[in-house]
Amino acid sequence: MSTFVAPVAGSSTRKLMEQGNYVARCFSMIQIGTVEETYLGESKTVNKIRLAWEFPTEKAVFSPEKGEEPFVLGKEYSFSMHEKATFRKDLGSWRGKTFTDEEAAKFDAGKLLGVPCMINVIHHTTAKGETIAKIGSIAPLPKGLTCPDQINPTQALSFADFDFGVFDKLPGWIQEKIKSSKEYAALVNPAPATQNTAFDYTPVGEDEALPF
């Protein structure tokens, strides 16, 4: 007799990156757009952006046909350089210097692509009881330490110049979140709408006093 056993909710065979400090490089910046989110029972509208970093010294086989690949972790932010915004605080920690209001007002987030850093990876238990790896903190590379060359191709998606080629390669859950945004709705069904501040991708050298 055949046996049909349903998977346990929340179970996963995903490889878990170990906790610790690692060199990493930002390779992906995805503008999710303005979406509705609920936090502590309260619904609010938030303009979101997602950054992702690869860890070139930490690799595993996630799919046999691709062989070894670097671990990747991402983090979503409210796309804001307000003095209390987590995005601004994390970037200040990353560059090793807090932003002045003048710097924050004209900062081009595209400068983050390709920039190395140190990331502290921590483990977190979700409400479903699943242990996941997440970004605890970001810091500049210590003097004398280098980060290996980028492995994954640079990935940049902005509503200022939306690239469906990039969009189609994103994981389905990220695509669905983008599709729920006001900007995407305006993109596929053009109508007068207010565009959010976007970014332009400009490669940055590593020989500057600050990483960005």
C-alpha positions as CSV (number, residue, x, y, z in Angstrom):
1,M,0.0,0.0,0.0
2,S,1.3,3.4,-0.9
3,T,2.0,5.8,1.9
4,F,1.4,9.6,1.7
5,V,3.0,11.6,4.5
6,A,2.4,15.3,4.5
7,P,5.5,17.5,5.4
8,V,5.4,19.1,8.8
9,A,4.6,22.8,8.6
10,G,7.7,24.9,8.8
11,S,10.1,22.0,8.2
12,S,13.0,22.8,5.9
13,T,16.1,21.3,4.5
14,R,17.7,24.7,3.9
15,K,21.3,24.9,4.8
16,L,21.9,27.1,7.8
17,M,24.9,29.4,7.8
18,E,26.8,29.3,11.1
19,Q,26.9,32.3,13.4
20,G,30.0,34.5,13.3
21,N,31.8,37.4,11.6
22,Y,32.4,37.1,7.9
23,V,33.7,39.2,5.0
24,A,30.8,39.9,2.6
25,R,30.0,41.9,-0.5
26,C,26.8,43.6,-1.5
27,F,25.7,42.2,-4.9
28,S,21.9,42.9,-5.0
29,M,19.7,45.9,-4.5
30,I,16.0,45.5,-5.2
31,Q,13.5,48.3,-4.9
32,I,10.4,46.6,-3.7
33,G,8.3,49.7,-3.7
34,T,5.5,51.0,-1.6
35,V,3.6,48.2,0.1
36,E,1.1,47.7,2.9
37,E,2.5,46.0,6.0
38,T,0.9,45.0,9.3
39,Y,2.9,45.3,12.5
40,L,1.5,44.6,16.0
41,G,-2.0,44.7,14.4
42,E,-1.5,48.1,12.8
43,S,-1.4,48.5,9.0
44,K,0.9,51.0,7.5
45,T,2.3,52.0,4.1
46,V,6.1,51.6,3.7
47,N,8.5,52.2,0.8
48,K,10.8,49.2,0.9
49,I,14.2,48.2,-0.5
50,R,16.0,44.9,-0.2
51,L,19.8,44.5,-0.1
52,A,21.6,41.1,-0.3
53,W,25.2,40.2,0.4
54,E,27.2,37.1,-0.7
55,F,29.7,35.4,1.6
56,P,32.5,34.4,-0.8
57,T,34.5,32.5,1.9
58,E,31.4,30.4,3.0
59,K,30.1,28.0,0.3
60,A,27.9,25.0,0.1
61,V,26.1,22.9,-2.6
62,F,22.5,24.2,-2.6
63,S,21.6,22.4,-5.9
64,P,23.8,19.6,-7.4
65,E,23.6,21.0,-11.0
66,K,25.2,24.3,-9.8
67,G,27.9,23.0,-7.5
68,E,29.3,25.1,-4.7
69,E,27.9,28.6,-4.3
70,P,28.4,31.3,-1.7
71,F,25.9,31.7,1.1
72,V,23.6,34.7,0.6
73,L,21.7,36.8,3.2
74,G,19.4,39.7,2.5
75,K,17.7,42.4,4.6
76,E,14.7,44.6,3.9
77,Y,14.6,48.2,4.9
78,S,12.3,51.1,4.8
79,F,13.9,53.1,2.0
80,S,14.5,56.2,4.1
81,M,17.5,58.2,5.2
82,H,15.7,59.8,8.1
83,E,17.9,60.1,11.2
84,K,16.0,57.3,13.0
85,A,15.7,55.0,10.0
86,T,17.4,51.6,10.3
87,F,18.7,52.0,6.7
88,R,20.7,55.1,7.6
89,K,22.0,53.6,10.9
90,D,23.2,50.4,9.2
91,L,24.9,52.3,6.4
92,G,26.6,54.6,8.9
93,S,27.9,51.5,10.7
94,W,29.0,50.0,7.4
95,R,31.0,53.0,6.3
96,G,32.4,53.5,9.8
97,K,31.1,57.0,10.1
98,T,27.6,58.4,10.7
99,F,25.9,60.5,8.0
100,T,25.3,64.2,8.4
101,D,21.9,65.4,7.3
102,E,23.5,66.9,4.2
103,E,25.2,63.7,3.2
104,A,22.0,61.7,3.9
105,A,19.9,64.0,1.7
106,K,22.0,63.4,-1.4
107,F,23.2,59.8,-0.8
108,D,23.0,57.5,-3.9
109,A,22.2,54.0,-2.6
110,G,23.5,52.5,-5.8
111,K,27.0,53.1,-4.5
112,L,26.5,50.1,-2.2
113,L,26.6,47.6,-5.0
114,G,30.0,45.8,-5.1
115,V,31.1,47.2,-1.8
116,P,32.6,44.8,0.8
117,C,32.0,44.8,4.5
118,M,32.1,42.6,7.6
119,I,28.8,41.1,8.7
120,N,27.9,39.5,12.0
121,V,25.6,36.6,11.3
122,I,23.3,35.5,14.1
123,H,20.6,32.8,14.5
124,H,17.0,33.7,15.1
125,T,14.0,31.5,15.9
126,T,10.8,32.5,14.0
127,A,7.3,32.4,15.4
128,K,6.9,29.0,13.6
129,G,9.9,27.6,15.5
130,E,12.3,27.6,12.6
131,T,15.9,28.6,13.1
132,I,17.2,31.0,10.5
133,A,20.4,32.9,9.9
134,K,20.1,36.7,9.7
135,I,22.2,39.8,9.7
136,G,23.1,41.0,13.2
137,S,25.3,44.0,12.3
138,I,27.4,45.4,9.5
139,A,30.8,47.1,9.7
140,P,33.6,48.2,7.4
141,L,36.4,45.8,6.6
142,P,39.2,46.0,9.2
143,K,42.5,47.4,7.9
144,G,44.6,44.8,6.1
145,L,41.7,42.5,5.5
146,T,40.4,42.0,2.0
147,C,37.3,40.4,0.5
148,P,37.5,37.9,-2.4
149,D,36.2,39.0,-5.8
150,Q,32.4,39.0,-6.3
151,I,31.0,35.7,-7.4
152,N,27.3,36.4,-8.1
153,P,26.4,38.8,-10.9
154,T,25.4,42.3,-9.8
155,Q,21.6,42.5,-9.4
156,A,19.9,45.9,-9.5
157,L,16.2,46.7,-9.9
158,S,14.7,50.2,-9.7
159,F,11.4,51.6,-10.8
160,A,13.3,54.5,-12.3
161,D,14.3,52.0,-15.1
162,F,12.5,48.8,-14.5
163,D,14.3,45.7,-16.0
164,F,11.9,42.7,-16.4
165,G,14.9,40.6,-17.2
166,V,16.2,41.1,-13.6
167,F,12.7,40.8,-12.2
168,D,12.1,37.4,-13.8
169,K,15.2,36.0,-12.2
170,L,14.1,36.9,-8.7
171,P,12.6,34.3,-6.3
172,G,8.9,34.1,-6.6
173,W,8.2,35.5,-3.1
174,I,10.1,38.7,-3.9
175,Q,8.3,39.0,-7.2
176,E,5.0,38.8,-5.5
177,K,5.9,41.5,-3.0
178,I,7.0,43.8,-5.8
179,K,3.8,43.1,-7.6
180,S,1.9,44.3,-4.5
181,S,3.5,47.7,-4.6
182,K,1.9,50.9,-5.8
183,E,4.8,51.5,-8.2
184,Y,4.4,48.1,-9.9
185,A,0.7,48.7,-10.3
186,A,1.5,52.1,-12.0
187,L,4.1,50.4,-14.2
188,V,1.8,47.7,-15.6
189,N,-1.2,50.0,-15.7
190,P,0.2,53.5,-16.5
191,A,-1.6,56.3,-14.7
192,P,-0.5,59.5,-13.0
193,A,1.5,58.5,-10.0
194,T,4.2,59.8,-7.7
195,Q,7.5,58.0,-8.2
196,N,9.6,57.1,-5.2
197,T,13.2,58.1,-4.9
198,A,15.2,55.5,-6.8
199,F,18.9,54.8,-7.2
200,D,21.4,54.6,-10.0
201,Y,24.1,51.9,-10.1
202,T,27.6,53.3,-10.3
203,P,30.5,51.0,-9.6
204,V,32.7,52.2,-6.8
205,G,36.4,51.6,-6.3
206,E,37.8,50.2,-3.0
207,D,40.6,52.7,-2.6
208,E,38.6,55.5,-1.2
209,A,38.9,56.6,2.5
210,L,35.2,55.5,3.0
211,P,33.6,52.6,1.2
212,F,30.8,55.0,0.1
